[in-house]
């Protein structure tokens, strides 16, 4: 994202497959702790809503798009639709952040994903959070037992 001004998002749209909700629940806790606003279908959709309309309104309102990449996501028609939409919106240019949660054939969603810098969560959640928040010029503050682990210096 060289040359792009790194600004804190007004609101992030979280695109994901339902099977990845455990990861998403953990990630939204980090977002809350760091004051990052997000739209997450599990939290923001309620019964009796026209959910496809709500998703459309959220995509129109949000200014950043985070797509969670996993084997389940590559099979999700909704993740593909959401990604296709933002790839065609100029306002999302340089504001799409793919998160690699599990190794997968992410190019099945779009051949263009190969040109994006992926944020790797597959190896370490805290490192992924650190690198993701850095996209927006923020530093990561780990909590709980992970904070102790993150604060330790590696042995040489």
C-alpha positions as CSV (number, residue, x, y, z in Angstrom):
1,X,0.0,0.0,0.0
2,X,2.9,2.3,-0.7
3,X,1.8,5.9,-1.3
4,X,-1.6,5.4,0.2
5,X,-2.4,7.5,3.2
6,X,-3.1,5.1,6.1
7,X,-6.1,6.4,7.9
8,X,-8.2,4.8,10.5
9,X,-11.3,3.3,9.0
10,X,-14.7,4.9,9.6
11,X,-16.2,1.5,9.4
12,X,-14.9,-1.9,8.1
13,X,-17.0,-4.4,6.3
14,X,-16.0,-7.9,7.4
15,X,-16.6,-10.5,4.6
16,X,-16.4,-14.1,5.7
17,X,-17.8,-17.6,5.5
18,X,-20.0,-18.7,8.3
19,X,-17.5,-21.5,9.2
20,X,-14.9,-18.8,10.1
21,X,-17.1,-17.1,12.8
22,X,-14.8,-18.2,15.7
23,X,-11.9,-16.4,14.1
24,X,-14.2,-13.4,13.4
25,X,-15.5,-13.3,17.0
26,X,-11.9,-13.1,18.2
27,X,-11.0,-10.4,15.7
28,X,-14.0,-8.2,16.6
29,X,-12.9,-8.3,20.2
30,X,-9.5,-6.8,19.1
31,X,-11.3,-4.2,17.0
32,X,-13.5,-3.2,20.0
33,X,-10.4,-2.9,22.2
34,X,-8.7,-0.7,19.7
35,X,-11.7,1.5,18.8
36,X,-12.0,0.2,15.3
37,X,-15.6,0.3,14.0
38,X,-16.8,-2.7,11.9
39,X,-19.8,-4.2,10.3
40,X,-20.1,-8.0,11.0
41,X,-23.2,-9.8,9.8
42,X,-23.5,-12.0,12.9
43,X,-23.6,-9.0,15.2
44,X,-25.5,-6.5,12.9
45,X,-28.1,-8.6,11.2
46,X,-31.3,-9.3,13.2
47,X,-34.2,-11.6,12.6
48,X,-36.9,-10.4,10.1
49,X,-34.5,-8.1,8.3
50,X,-34.0,-8.3,4.6
51,X,-30.4,-9.4,5.1
52,X,-29.3,-9.0,1.5
53,X,-30.5,-5.4,1.6
54,X,-28.7,-4.8,4.9
55,X,-25.5,-6.2,3.5
56,X,-25.8,-3.9,0.5
57,X,-26.4,-0.8,2.8
58,X,-23.3,-1.8,4.8
59,X,-21.2,-2.2,1.7
60,X,-22.3,1.3,0.6
61,X,-21.6,2.8,4.0
62,X,-18.3,1.2,5.0
63,X,-15.0,2.6,3.8
64,X,-12.7,-0.4,4.2
65,X,-13.2,-4.1,3.2
66,X,-11.6,-7.0,5.0
67,X,-12.1,-10.4,3.5
68,X,-11.3,-13.5,5.6
69,X,-9.6,-16.1,3.4
70,X,-10.1,-19.8,4.2
71,X,-11.2,-22.9,2.4
72,X,-14.8,-22.2,3.4
73,X,-14.5,-18.6,2.1
74,X,-13.3,-19.8,-1.3
75,X,-16.6,-21.8,-1.7
76,X,-18.9,-19.0,-0.4
77,X,-21.0,-17.4,-3.1
78,X,-21.7,-14.4,-0.8
79,X,-18.0,-13.7,-0.1
80,X,-17.4,-13.8,-3.8
81,X,-20.4,-11.4,-4.4
82,X,-19.2,-9.0,-1.8
83,X,-15.6,-9.0,-3.1
84,X,-16.8,-8.6,-6.7
85,X,-18.8,-5.5,-5.6
86,X,-15.9,-3.8,-3.8
87,X,-13.5,-4.5,-6.6
88,X,-15.7,-2.5,-8.9
89,X,-16.1,0.5,-6.5
90,X,-13.4,3.2,-6.8
91,X,-13.9,4.3,-3.2
92,X,-12.5,0.9,-2.1
93,X,-9.3,1.3,-4.1
94,X,-6.4,0.5,-1.8
95,X,-8.8,-0.2,1.0
96,X,-9.3,-4.0,0.5
97,X,-7.4,-6.1,3.1
98,X,-7.3,-9.9,2.6
99,X,-6.7,-11.9,5.8
100,X,-5.2,-15.4,5.3
101,X,-6.7,-17.4,8.2
102,X,-6.1,-20.9,6.7
103,X,-4.2,-21.8,3.5
104,X,-6.6,-22.0,0.6
105,X,-6.9,-21.3,-3.1
106,X,-8.0,-17.7,-2.6
107,X,-7.7,-16.9,-6.3
108,X,-10.9,-18.9,-6.7
109,X,-12.7,-15.8,-5.3
110,X,-10.9,-13.5,-7.7
111,X,-7.8,-13.7,-9.7
112,X,-7.0,-10.2,-8.6
113,X,-6.3,-11.3,-5.0
114,X,-2.8,-12.3,-6.0
115,X,-1.9,-8.6,-6.4
116,X,-3.0,-7.7,-2.8
117,X,-0.7,-7.9,0.3
118,X,-2.2,-10.6,2.4
119,X,-2.2,-10.2,6.2
120,X,-1.2,-13.7,7.6
121,X,-3.2,-14.9,10.5
122,X,-2.5,-18.6,9.7
123,X,0.7,-18.7,11.7
124,X,0.0,-16.4,14.6
125,X,-3.1,-14.5,15.6
126,X,-1.2,-11.7,17.5
127,X,1.3,-11.2,14.7
128,X,-1.7,-11.0,12.3
129,X,-3.4,-8.4,14.5
130,X,-0.2,-6.4,14.7
131,X,0.2,-6.3,10.9
132,X,-3.5,-5.6,10.3
133,X,-3.7,-2.7,12.7
134,X,-0.4,-1.3,11.2
135,X,-2.3,-0.9,7.9
136,X,-4.3,1.9,9.6
137,X,-1.3,3.3,11.5
138,X,-2.3,1.8,14.8
139,X,-0.3,-0.4,17.2
140,X,-1.6,-3.6,18.7
141,X,-2.1,-4.1,22.4
142,X,-2.4,-7.8,23.1
143,X,-4.6,-8.8,26.1
144,X,-4.6,-11.6,28.7
145,X,-2.2,-14.5,28.4
146,X,-1.4,-13.5,24.8
147,X,-0.1,-10.2,26.1
148,X,2.5,-12.0,28.3
149,X,3.5,-14.1,25.3
150,X,3.7,-11.1,23.0
151,X,5.7,-9.0,25.4
152,X,8.4,-11.7,25.8
153,X,11.5,-11.2,23.8
154,X,12.6,-14.1,21.5
155,X,15.6,-16.1,22.7
156,X,18.7,-15.6,20.6
